[in-house]
Amino acid sequence: MILNSRETCIAYRCPYCGSGVKSMVGVFSLSGAMKKLKCDCGSSELIIQHTGDDKMRVTVPCLLCGSTHTFQVSSKLFYNKELFTYSCPYTAMDLVFLGSEKAVSAALDRSEKELLDMLHEMGLDDLDRLHGEIDRLDEEDERVLDASLYDMVMFTIRDLIEGGDVSCCCDDGDYDVAVSDDHVKVFCRSCGAAKDIPTDSEITARAFLETTHLKLEKL
């Protein structure tokens, strides 16, 4: 289905109150400008910017890992995709929904059910308790990973590369890794696209072990 190229629907879920925030975005309203989609609770916002090179940059607060994620898509995808979702790279939970209003609304509803099911499985009844649990685990995990978990992260990276489950901006796919104190960088020698995998937190490291595909991005 080809959408109206002048308009698309975008939505995210507020990490503070849990509400779905949705709005239609017109192509003219973004020409050389920035648009902010704010939650009614006033605690979060999604930011859309036209980069000037026919790409759209989206910045969104994360419901689960507590970080703010930024990603870029082409204007063609932004305005012409029936449904596109962007997920947290650490938890694989969908954060942003782009496309037709009907498809985005349905995806937002599914994400609410998934969130409620996750809270139920964790024995939690609201987002405040979830954030409290995440903060507590983060405090406990501010230490260097043990050797076995670090090895599992490295094995997962190598497995993704060898299995053809890493992609980037070019067709060559000449991938390698660079190790730092707090992260491992996966990068393409050909186009320079890269992705940092944090290794300074047990939570994010264990979440990465569930990754099935790694998308490298130009910095």
FENLINSUL-V597008 format. One record per pair of residues at least 6 apart in sequence whose ideal C-beta (glycine too) atoms are under 8 Angstrom apart, sorted by the first residue. I is the first residue (numbers start at 1). GAP is how many residues later the second one is. Records with the same first field share a line. If there is no record, write none. Layout:
I=GAP + GAP
//
This chain:
1=81 + 99
2=78
3=76 + 77 + 78 + 79 + 96 + 97
4=75
5=22 + 74 + 75
6=20 + 21 + 22 + 73
7=17 + 18 + 19 + 20 + 72
8=16 + 17 + 70 + 71 + 73 + 90 + 91 + 92
9=13 + 14 + 15 + 16 + 88 + 89 + 90 + 91 + 92 + 94 + 95 + 96
10=12 + 13 + 15 + 27 + 36 + 38 + 48 + 86 + 87 + 88 + 94
11=9 + 10 + 11 + 12 + 85 + 86 + 93 + 94 + 96 + 97
12=8 + 9 + 25 + 34 + 48 + 49 + 83 + 84 + 85
13=6 + 7 + 8 + 50 + 82 + 95 + 98 + 99 + 102
14=6 + 7 + 25 + 27 + 29 + 30 + 47 + 49
15=29 + 46 + 47 + 48 + 49 + 51 + 112 + 116
16=23 + 25 + 27 + 28 + 111
17=22 + 24 + 26 + 110
18=45 + 94 + 97 + 108 + 109
19=20 + 21 + 22
20=88 + 89 + 91 + 92
21=16 + 17 + 18 + 19 + 23 + 25
22=79 + 82 + 83 + 86
23=14
24=77
25=10 + 23
27=48 + 52
29=6
30=18 + 19 + 20 + 26
31=19
32=18 + 20
33=16 + 17
34=13 + 14 + 15
35=12 + 13 + 14
36=9 + 10 + 11 + 12
37=8 + 9 + 10 + 11
38=6 + 7
39=6
44=17
45=16
46=12 + 13 + 14 + 15 + 50
47=11 + 12 + 13
48=8 + 9 + 10
49=7 + 8 + 9 + 10
50=6 + 7 + 25
51=6 + 21
54=20 + 21 + 22
55=17 + 18 + 19 + 20
56=16 + 17 + 18 + 19 + 22
57=13 + 14 + 15
58=12 + 13 + 14 + 15 + 28 + 38
59=9 + 10 + 11
60=8 + 9 + 10 + 26 + 35 + 36
61=7
62=6 + 7 + 26 + 29 + 33
63=25 + 30 + 32 + 52 + 64
64=24 + 26 + 27 + 29 + 66 + 70
65=23 + 25 + 26 + 69 + 138 + 139 + 142
66=65 + 68 + 72
67=21 + 23
69=17 + 19 + 20 + 26
71=15 + 25 + 146
72=145
73=11 + 25
77=7 + 21
78=6 + 20
81=17 + 18
82=17 + 18 + 21
83=14 + 15 + 16 + 17 + 20 + 21 + 24
84=13 + 14 + 15
85=9 + 10 + 11 + 12 + 13 + 22
86=8 + 9 + 10 + 12
87=6 + 7 + 8
88=7
89=106 + 119 + 122
90=108 + 113 + 114 + 117 + 118
91=116
92=115 + 118 + 119
93=18 + 21 + 22 + 25
94=13 + 17 + 20
97=6 + 7 + 10 + 11 + 14
98=6
119=6 + 7 + 8 + 11
122=8 + 11
124=6 + 9
134=69
137=65 + 66
138=63 + 65
140=62
141=60 + 61 + 62
142=58 + 59
143=59
144=56
145=8 + 54 + 55 + 57 + 60
149=53 + 56 + 57
150=49 + 55
152=53 + 57
153=31 + 44 + 46 + 52 + 55 + 56
154=23 + 30
156=52 + 53 + 55
157=20 + 27 + 29 + 40 + 57
158=19
159=6
160=6 + 51 + 53 + 54
161=14 + 25
165=47 + 48 + 49
166=7 + 9 + 20 + 47 + 48 + 49 + 50
167=6 + 46 + 47 + 48 + 49
168=7 + 20 + 22 + 23 + 25 + 47 + 48 + 49
169=19 + 22 + 24 + 47 + 48 + 49
170=18 + 20 + 21 + 23
172=16 + 18 + 19
173=15 + 17
174=14 + 15 + 16
175=11 + 12 + 13 + 14 + 41
176=10 + 11 + 13
177=7 + 8 + 9 + 10
178=6 + 7 + 9
179=6
181=19
182=16 + 17 + 18
183=13 + 14 + 15 + 16 + 17
184=12 + 13 + 15
185=9 + 10 + 11 + 12
186=8 + 9 + 11 + 28 + 30
187=6 + 7 + 8 + 29
188=6 + 28
191=27
192=26 + 27
193=23 + 24 + 25 + 26
194=22 + 23 + 24 + 25
195=19 + 20 + 21 + 22
197=8 + 11
198=6 + 7 + 10
199=6
//
